[in-house]
Amino acid sequence: MSEENEHKTLAPPKMTSEVDAHTPVEMLRLAEQAGVAKAHLSWLDLIIKSFLGGVFIALGAAFDLVVAGGSPGIRASNPAMATLAGAFVFPIGFVIIMLFNVELCTSNMFVMAYSTLRRRTTVYDLLRNWIVSYVFNIAGCLFYAGVLCYWADTLSSSAQKDYASTQANGRVNVNWGYNVTRGIMCNWLVGIAFMFFTEGRDLLSKIVGIWIAIWTFVALGYQHSIANYFLVPIGMFYGTEFGVGKFIWASCIPVTIGNIIGGAFFGAFAMWTVYGRHELSVKELNRQESYADRV
């Protein structure tokens, strides 16, 4: 065999398909732009978008309660299957939030932290967004819990109501440190959901990316501070072993701390360390884009 033929034989085959997605660098630049856009929202727009974000996250959580709570037989015989089924429907709220471009404080913990690390937004922009979106996400969740779930009798069966109380007790009557660490991994995955959404170029890819990450954190029992402002109050409406003070101390505070660590440190800071510390030169950017075209 000639040297030329041997070279042809050993050469790796060319890739014939392309990955129709943004590269990590491109995705993070889009995240920067998202942070800048959020910083430029008017007070009224930020408030309304945050209220809607709370309503939509509560919608997904209520769907979870209806499915898991309405399956007492499956929960008794095969609890893993009931958990998977309930967790599978939960992401609908996140999908609506992302596609309608409304505000969710937990995903903003990633976005605003990254754009601030990149010096595209200020600490004031970050705190303004986090505080306003957190407060009005809570308002949206409480509105949904009281008006659109409790008064509407959405959890119509006794099994669903009992499950609402049981899961609320499980979120509050737990070690404080557990809720911090559960909050960390939850919002790390929320940040990943945002990155999947931003990397996708078509609608289906965006939805599937969100769904995979959110389904994972819900099925694993990690804690989402905003969703808990629906899940715990709705359980309290049907009777729990704790009051508002314990809810705030044992759930709201540790889970929020964990969410900030997960979204801002493990999400934004890690991505900034790997990709965002230095501006890419035009030459380096072109090289990466050329590589992406070959993949």
C-alpha positions as CSV (number, residue, x, y, z in Angstrom):
1,M,0.0,0.0,0.0
2,S,1.4,3.4,-1.0
3,E,2.0,6.1,1.6
4,E,-0.8,8.2,0.0
5,N,-3.3,5.4,0.2
6,E,-2.3,4.6,3.8
7,H,-2.9,8.2,4.7
8,K,-6.3,8.1,3.1
9,T,-7.2,4.9,4.9
10,L,-6.1,6.2,8.3
11,A,-7.6,9.7,8.0
12,P,-10.7,10.2,10.1
13,P,-14.0,10.5,8.2
14,K,-15.4,13.9,7.7
15,M,-18.5,14.8,9.6
16,T,-21.5,15.2,7.4
17,S,-23.9,16.6,9.9
18,E,-23.9,19.9,11.7
19,V,-24.9,20.8,15.3
20,D,-27.6,23.4,15.0
21,A,-26.8,25.2,18.2
22,H,-24.9,28.1,19.6
23,T,-21.4,27.4,21.0
24,P,-20.9,28.0,24.7
25,V,-19.1,31.2,23.9
26,E,-22.0,32.4,21.7
27,M,-24.5,31.3,24.3
28,L,-22.8,33.3,27.1
29,R,-22.7,36.4,24.9
30,L,-26.4,36.1,24.5
31,A,-26.7,35.7,28.2
32,E,-24.8,39.0,28.6
33,Q,-27.2,40.7,26.3
34,A,-30.1,39.3,28.2
35,G,-28.7,40.7,31.4
36,V,-28.3,44.1,29.8
37,A,-31.9,44.0,28.6
38,K,-33.1,43.1,32.1
39,A,-31.2,46.0,33.5
40,H,-32.9,48.4,31.1
41,L,-36.4,47.3,32.0
42,S,-38.6,50.0,33.4
43,W,-39.9,49.6,37.0
44,L,-43.4,48.8,35.8
45,D,-42.3,46.3,33.2
46,L,-40.0,44.6,35.7
47,I,-42.9,44.4,38.3
48,I,-45.5,43.0,35.8
49,K,-43.1,40.5,34.3
50,S,-42.0,39.3,37.7
51,F,-45.6,38.9,38.9
52,L,-46.3,36.8,35.7
53,G,-43.2,34.8,36.4
54,G,-44.5,33.9,39.8
55,V,-47.9,32.9,38.4
56,F,-46.4,30.7,35.7
57,I,-44.0,28.9,38.1
58,A,-46.9,28.2,40.4
59,L,-48.9,26.8,37.4
60,G,-46.2,24.2,36.8
61,A,-46.0,23.3,40.5
62,A,-49.8,23.0,40.7
63,F,-49.7,20.6,37.8
64,D,-47.2,18.5,39.7
65,L,-49.5,18.4,42.7
66,V,-52.5,17.4,40.7
67,V,-50.6,14.5,39.0
68,A,-48.6,13.2,42.0
69,G,-51.3,13.9,44.5
70,G,-54.0,12.3,42.4
71,S,-52.1,9.0,42.2
72,P,-52.1,7.7,45.8
73,G,-52.1,4.1,44.6
74,I,-49.0,4.6,42.4
75,R,-47.3,6.6,45.2
76,A,-47.8,3.6,47.6
77,S,-46.8,0.9,45.2
78,N,-44.2,2.6,43.0
79,P,-43.2,6.0,44.5
80,A,-40.4,6.6,42.0
81,M,-42.9,6.4,39.1
82,A,-45.2,8.9,40.8
83,T,-42.3,11.2,41.4
84,L,-41.2,11.0,37.8
85,A,-44.7,11.7,36.6
86,G,-45.2,14.7,38.8
87,A,-41.8,16.1,38.0
88,F,-42.4,15.6,34.3
89,V,-45.2,18.1,34.1
90,F,-43.6,20.7,36.4
91,P,-41.4,22.3,33.7
92,I,-44.4,23.8,31.8
93,G,-44.1,26.9,34.0
94,F,-40.4,27.4,33.1
95,V,-41.2,26.9,29.4
96,I,-43.8,29.6,29.5
97,I,-41.5,31.9,31.4
98,M,-38.6,31.5,29.0
99,L,-40.7,31.7,25.8
100,F,-42.7,34.8,27.0
101,N,-39.5,36.4,28.3
102,V,-41.0,37.2,31.8
103,E,-38.9,37.5,34.9
104,L,-38.0,34.6,37.3
105,C,-35.6,35.6,40.1
106,T,-33.8,32.2,40.2
107,S,-32.8,32.3,36.5
108,N,-31.9,36.0,37.0
109,M,-29.4,34.9,39.7
110,F,-27.4,33.3,36.9
111,V,-28.0,35.9,34.1
112,M,-27.5,39.1,36.1
113,A,-24.5,37.6,37.9
114,Y,-22.8,36.7,34.6
115,S,-23.5,40.0,32.9
116,T,-22.2,41.8,36.1
117,L,-19.0,39.7,36.1
118,R,-18.6,40.7,32.5
119,R,-19.0,44.3,33.5
120,R,-22.0,44.8,31.2
121,T,-24.3,45.5,34.1
122,T,-23.7,47.0,37.6
123,V,-24.2,45.7,41.1
124,Y,-27.1,48.1,41.4
125,D,-28.7,46.6,38.3
126,L,-28.2,43.1,39.8
127,L,-29.7,43.9,43.2
128,R,-32.6,45.9,41.6
129,N,-33.5,43.0,39.4
130,W,-33.1,40.3,42.1
131,I,-35.0,42.1,44.8
132,V,-37.9,43.3,42.6
133,S,-38.3,39.9,40.8
134,Y,-38.1,38.0,44.1
135,V,-40.8,40.1,45.7
136,F,-43.2,40.1,42.8
137,N,-42.5,36.4,42.0
138,I,-43.7,35.8,45.6
139,A,-46.8,37.9,44.9
140,G,-47.6,35.9,41.8
141,C,-47.2,32.6,43.6
142,L,-49.4,33.6,46.5
143,F,-52.0,34.9,44.1
144,Y,-52.1,31.6,42.2
145,A,-52.1,29.6,45.5
146,G,-55.0,31.6,47.0
147,V,-57.1,32.5,44.1
148,L,-56.4,30.1,41.2
149,C,-55.8,27.0,43.2
150,Y,-57.4,27.1,46.7
151,W,-60.5,29.2,45.9
152,A,-60.8,27.5,42.5
153,D,-60.6,24.1,44.2
154,T,-58.1,22.8,41.7
155,L,-57.0,20.1,44.1
156,S,-60.4,18.7,44.3
157,S,-59.8,15.2,45.7
158,S,-58.9,14.5,49.4
159,A,-55.8,12.6,48.2
160,Q,-54.5,15.8,46.4
161,K,-55.2,18.0,49.4
162,D,-53.5,15.5,51.7
163,Y,-50.5,15.4,49.4
164,A,-50.3,19.2,49.3
165,S,-50.0,19.2,53.1
166,T,-47.6,16.3,53.2
167,Q,-45.2,17.8,50.7
168,A,-45.3,21.2,52.4
169,N,-44.4,19.6,55.7
170,G,-41.5,17.8,54.0
171,R,-40.1,21.1,52.7
172,V,-40.2,22.9,56.0
173,N,-39.6,20.2,58.7
174,V,-36.2,19.4,57.5
175,N,-32.6,20.2,58.5
176,W,-31.7,23.9,57.7
177,G,-28.4,22.9,56.0
178,Y,-30.2,20.3,53.8
179,N,-32.4,23.1,52.4
180,V,-29.3,25.2,51.6
181,T,-27.6,22.4,49.7
182,R,-30.9,21.4,48.0
183,G,-31.2,25.0,46.9
184,I,-27.7,25.0,45.5
185,M,-28.2,22.1,43.1
186,C,-31.7,23.3,42.2
187,N,-30.6,26.7,40.9
188,W,-27.4,25.3,39.3
189,L,-29.8,23.2,37.2
190,V,-32.0,26.2,36.6
191,G,-29.0,28.0,35.2
192,I,-28.2,25.0,33.0
193,A,-31.8,25.1,31.8
194,F,-31.3,28.8,30.8
195,M,-28.1,27.8,29.0
196,F,-29.8,25.0,27.2
197,F,-32.6,27.3,26.2
198,T,-30.1,30.0,24.9
199,E,-27.9,27.5,23.0
200,G,-30.9,26.1,21.1
201,R,-31.7,27.7,17.8
202,D,-35.2,26.2,17.2
203,L,-38.2,26.1,19.4
204,L,-38.2,22.4,20.0
205,S,-34.5,22.3,21.1
206,K,-35.2,25.2,23.5
207,I,-38.2,23.4,25.1
208,V,-36.5,20.1,25.4
209,G,-33.4,21.7,26.9
210,I,-35.5,23.4,29.6
211,W,-37.5,20.3,30.2
212,I,-34.6,18.0,30.8
213,A,-32.9,20.2,33.4
214,I,-36.0,21.2,35.3
215,W,-37.4,17.6,35.3
216,T,-34.1,16.5,36.8
217,F,-34.1,18.9,39.7
218,V,-37.8,18.3,40.6
219,A,-37.4,14.5,40.5
220,L,-34.4,14.7,42.7
221,G,-36.2,16.7,45.3
222,Y,-34.1,19.9,45.1
223,Q,-35.6,23.1,46.4
224,H,-36.7,26.1,44.4
225,S,-37.3,29.2,46.6
226,I,-39.9,30.8,44.3
227,A,-41.9,27.6,43.6
228,N,-41.9,27.0,47.4
229,Y,-44.0,30.2,47.8
230,F,-46.7,28.3,46.1
231,L,-46.0,24.8,47.3
232,V,-45.8,25.6,51.0
233,P,-48.7,28.1,51.3
234,I,-51.1,25.8,49.4
235,G,-50.2,23.0,51.9
236,M,-50.7,25.4,54.8
237,F,-54.2,26.2,53.5
238,Y,-55.1,22.5,53.9
239,G,-53.3,22.1,57.2
240,T,-49.7,21.8,58.2
241,E,-47.6,21.3,61.4
242,F,-45.9,24.7,61.2
243,G,-46.7,28.4,60.9
244,V,-45.5,31.3,58.8
245,G,-42.5,32.0,61.0
246,K,-41.1,28.5,60.7
247,F,-41.7,28.6,56.9
248,I,-39.7,31.7,56.6
249,W,-36.8,30.5,58.8
250,A,-36.6,26.9,57.8
251,S,-37.4,27.1,54.1
252,C,-37.4,30.6,52.6
253,I,-34.1,31.8,54.0
254,P,-31.9,28.6,53.5
255,V,-33.4,27.8,50.1
256,T,-32.9,31.3,48.8
257,I,-29.3,31.3,50.1
258,G,-28.7,28.0,48.3
259,N,-30.3,29.3,45.1
260,I,-28.0,32.3,45.1
261,I,-25.0,30.1,45.5
262,G,-26.1,27.7,42.9
263,G,-27.0,30.3,40.3
264,A,-24.5,33.0,40.8
265,F,-21.4,31.0,41.9
266,F,-21.7,27.4,40.5
267,G,-23.5,28.8,37.4
268,A,-22.4,32.3,36.5
269,F,-19.0,32.4,38.2
270,A,-17.9,29.0,36.9
271,M,-18.9,30.0,33.3
272,W,-17.2,33.3,33.6
273,T,-14.0,31.6,34.9
274,V,-14.0,29.2,32.0
275,Y,-15.1,31.4,29.1
276,G,-15.7,35.0,30.1
277,R,-12.7,36.3,31.9
278,H,-11.1,37.7,28.8
279,E,-12.6,39.1,25.6
280,L,-12.0,36.8,22.7
281,S,-10.0,38.3,19.9
282,V,-11.6,38.3,16.4
283,K,-9.1,35.7,15.3
284,E,-9.9,33.4,18.2
285,L,-13.6,33.9,17.7
286,N,-13.3,33.1,14.0
287,R,-11.3,29.9,14.8
288,Q,-14.0,28.7,17.3
289,E,-16.8,29.5,14.7
290,S,-14.8,27.6,12.1
291,Y,-14.5,24.6,14.5
292,A,-18.2,24.8,15.2
293,D,-19.0,24.7,11.5
294,R,-17.0,21.4,11.2
295,V,-18.6,19.7,14.2
